Amino acid sequence: MNKSREKLWIILAGAVIGVIASALVLLGNPKNMGFCIACFIRDTAGGLKLHSAGVVQYIRPEIIGIILGSFLLSLTRKEFSPRGGSSPMTRLVLGFFVMIGCLMFLGCPFRMILRLAGGDLNALLGLVGFAAGIVCGIFYLKRGYSLKRTYRLPASEGAAMPAVAVVLLILLLAFPSLLAFSESGPGSMRAALWISLLAGLIVGGLAQYTRLCMVGGIRDAILFREFKLLFGFIAIFASALIMNLVFTAVKPDAAYFSLGFEGQPVAHMDGVWNALGMLLTGFACVLLGGCPLRQLVLAGEGNSDSALTVVGLLLGAAFAHNFGLASSAAGPTDAGKIAVIIGIVVVILIGECNIARNKKKG
């Protein structure tokens, strides 16, 4: 595929994903949260009873769909490639702290864009922090940070995460009594299961085909002056913004677009900690090599390291809600602030130790 055609596909994929995200809100998902990888993994952790926060418990079909959409398309395109062994524990720890940063901000990079498209100006502080975190990560990349190479693995290893996604779907359909379901709060707001699953399949397939990654977009723009991935997220913002404005014009009382800082859905107004939470997220994601969406897609393609990163995200969500680290509309908790600072320190230590080890080997 030539560069202009590739760029066009990325922009089209972003536009479709933005429309899907806004449509999911119209069909029942929380406002400014048509798609949020961190929030949906958090809800899934609650649905599996890994935490007891009653307002965020539901196995989100969108997460299942992203994994299976990536898996099915990678098989079709002969890009399913079971690989792993690239610093797996480091990736798990980084995934854990990515989630801590996301739950301080109350959203992943994907939701940050959707919050902006809904008029939430608090997300601007998150964007500033996110970009700063990516710059921090680039600083380490330029100094020689690199995780170990991956190794080819048996097909059964690569199929593990898609198999887990199928099990989760079976639990939702056949054994709901084993799961937890929110009766109020964001976890209770959801589009119909099959619509959510279809949306996830489409997003997973499009993200697999185009390699969409918010972290990669900003990183490549800074490092290589390559903007194609960034265009995808600009397209998500633009299409979601247009849809939100249309929905608001049709249903003014619903306020799908509300410009300002106050009263934004599932958001708080503490700018410093919005920025620091996303700084931690961006920093750790650069060292991981991709945002939460990208990790799900890679896990669907057979990358067991990314699958372990997703486990880290799941554990981070459970830990955050079990120990009072996650923010709420009222703002961040003191424990959450401490966790973010610890996370930033841990990510710095990972970067420094990695560089020192690589220099010693070199």
N, C-alpha and C positions, 0 to 999 in steps of 0.2 A: 504494500500500500504506500503510495507516495505521500509526501508530507502534507500537501494541501488537502488531499482526500482524508488523511488521518485526522487533521485538524477539524474538518467538516464533520466527521463522524463524532468526534469528542463534543463539539458544540451541540449537535443534534441530540446526542445521548444526554447531555446536561439539561437541555431544554425539556426533553421527555421526563427525566427524573424530577425536575422542578414541578412539572404539571402533576405528576403522580403524587408527590409529597403534599401538594396543596389539596388535591382531590381526596386524599386519605383524611385530611382534617375535616373536609366537608362531610365525609362519610362516617366520622365518629372519632378519629384520633385526636389527641389534645392539640390545641391551637399552637402554632409555631413548632409543632412536633410531629409533622406528618411522617418524617423519618428522622430518627436519632439513634445511631448505633449504640452509643453509651446508655441512653435512657432505656432502649429496648433490651439490651443485655441485662441492665439492672432489673427491669421488670421480670425478665426470664429467670434471673436468680431468685427473685421473690416467688415466682410461680412454682419453682422447684423447692421452695421452703428453705432456701439457703439463708434468707433473712426474714425477719418478721414485721417489716414495715408494711402495714396493711394497705396503704394507698398506692403501692407500686409493686403489685404482684400479678403477673400474667405472662405466660410464655408467648412472646410476640411472634406470630407467623411470618412477619417480615424478615426476621433474622433467619428463620428456617429457609425462607424463599431465596434470600441472597446466597446462602451456602449452596443450595441445590441448583439455583440458576447458574452460578459459576461452574459448578461441577458438571452439569449437563452440557453447557456450551463448550467447556474445555475438552470434554470427551468428543464432542462433535467436531471440534477444530483440531483434534489430536494434540492438544496442549495440556492434557492431564499428565502431570509429571510428579510422582511421589518422590519427595526429597526432604531431607532434614539433617539434623546434627550440627547446625550452625549456632553454637552457644545457646542451647535451649533454655537453661535456667536464667541466663541473663535476659532473654526475651520474656520469660514468664514474669520476672521482677519488673521489667520495664512496662509490660502490659498492665500489671497491677497498679503502678503509679500513673499511667495514662488515665486509668479510670478514676483515681483519686483526684487528678486535675480536672477531669470532665465533670465530676459530681460536685466540685467546688463551684465551677461555672454553671452547672446544670445544663450540660449538653456537650456533644462531640463537635468536631469541626463542621460536620454536615449540618447539625442543628444550628450552629452559630450562623451559617449562611441563611437558613430558613427563618431564624429569629430576626435577622436584618430585613429579610423580605417581608416579614410581618410588621415591620416598623419599630421593633425593639432596639432602641439605641444603646441599651446596656451591652448589647453584643459587640458594639464598636470597641469597647474597652477589652473585650475578649479577643477581638481580632488583632488589636495592638499587641496584647500579650502573646498571642499565638505566633505572630510574625517574629516577635522578639525571641521566643523559644526556638523557632526554626533557625534564626541567626546564630543562637548559641550552639545548636546542633551542627550547623555548617562549620563553625569555628573548630569543632572537634574533628569533623570530616577532613578539613584541610590540614589538620595536624597528624593525620594518619589513622584515625579511628576506623576500625573495620572488624565486623564479626567474622567468625570462621566460615570457610566455604561449606556449602551443603553437599550431601552425598545422596546418591540414588538409593531409594528404599523400595521394599516390596510394595506391590499395589495395595495390599491390605492396610499398610500404614497410611497411604495417601487417602484411602477411602474411609478412614476412621471418622473424620469430622462430618462428611456427608451422611454416614451411617447414624451418627449421633443426631443429626438434623431429622432424619427419618423417624428415629425413636421418639423424639420430641413431638413430632406431628402425630404419631400414633397415640401418644399419651393424651394429647389435646383432643383427639377425635374419639378415642375408645375408653380412656380411663381418666376422665376429668376429675373424678372424686379423689384421685391421688394428689391433685395439684391444688395450689392456692390461687384464688381469683379475687382481685380487689373489688369491693362493692362501692367504693367512693374514691375520689382523687384521680390522678393521671392514669393509674393502672386500670381503672374502670372505663376509661374512654377509649373505645376501640372500634375500628371498622369491622365489618363482618369477616370471619375467619378466612373464607375462600378469596375474598377481595384482597385482604392483607397478604395472603400467601402468593397470589398472582402478582401483586405489586412487587413483592420481594424477588420473585423469580425474574421479573423484567429488569429490575434494578441490578440484580446479581449478574444477569447476562450482559447487560450494557456495560457494567463496570468491568467485567472480565474482558470484554471485547476491546474496550477503549483504554484500559489500565488507569481509570480515573483514580486520583488520589490528591486530596487537598494539600497534604504535606508535600508530596512530590511536586505539585504545581508551583508552590511558593519557593521550594528549594531549588528547582530547576530554573526558575525565573532569575533567582539571585546568582546561582552558580554558573549557569550556561547561557543566560538570556534566552531560554527556551520557554515559551509561554503557552504551549498547546494544552497542557493539563489544566493550567489556570483558567483558560477559556471555558473549560467544561464547567467549572464552579461559578464563573460569571454567568454562564447560561442558566445554571440552576437558579441563581439569585434572580435573574431577569424574568424567567418564566414563572417562578413562584410568586414574585412581586406582582406581575400582571394578573395572575389567577387570583391572588388575594384581593387586589383592587376590584376585580370584576365581581367576586363573591360579596365583597363589602357593599358595592353599588346595588347589587340585587337584594341583599339582606343587610341593611344598615345596622340593625340591632345586634347582629352577630359579631360585627367588628373583626373581620378576619385580618384587616390591616388597621393598626392603631399606632400612630407615630408618637414616640415619647419614651421616657424612662419609667414612669410610674405605672403601676397596675398591669404590667405585662404578664402573660400566663407562664406559670412555672419558671419564674425568674426572680432574681433579687437585684438590688440597686447598689451593692457594694462594689464600686468600680475597681478598687485596688485588688480585691480578691478575685473578681472576675478575670482581671488581667493576669494575676499570678497563677490562677488555676489553669488558664489556657497556655501560659508560658511553660508550665510543667508538661502539659499535654504535647505542645509542639516540640519541645526539647526531646522528650522521650521518644516521640514518634519518628523524629529524624534518626535517632540512634537505632530504632527498630527497622527503619526503611519503609515506613508507610503508616497511614492513618488507620483508625479502627475499621473503616469500610474496606480499605485495601487488605487488611489482615484477614477479614472474613472471606474475601474473594480468593486470596491466595490459599486459605485453608480449604476452600472448595476445589481448588485446582490440584490439591494433593500435597501442599507444603505443610509438613507436620510441625515445623517451627512456628509458622503462623497460627496453626491450630493451638499450640501451647500458649501463644500470645493471647488468643481468645480466651483460653482458660484463665490466664492472668487477669484479663478484663473482668471475667465472671467473678473470680475470687475478690478482686478489688471492690466490685459492687457489693458483694455480700459483706465484706469486712467494713466498708464505709457505712452501711446501714446498721449493722450489728453494733458498731462502736461509736455511732453518732458523729461520723466525719462528713456526711453528705450535707450540702446546703439545702435550704428550703426557701420559699418565697419570703420568709422573715429574714433571711440572710445566712451567712456562713456561721458555723459553730467554732468555738475556740479549738476544739479537738481537730476539726477540719483544717483550720489554719496551720496548726502544728504539723499535721500530716503533709500538707502541701510543702512546707519548708523542708521537712525531712525528705520528701520526695525529690525536691530540687537538689538537695545535698547528695542523695543516693545516686541520682543520675549523673551528677558531676563526678562522683567517685568511680562510677562505672566507666565513664569516658576516660578519666585519667589512668585508671588501672589498665584499660584496654590499650591505650597508646603506649604506656610503659612496657607492657608485655610484647606488643608488636615491634617496638624498637629493640628490645632485648633479642627477639628472634631474628630481626634483620641484621 
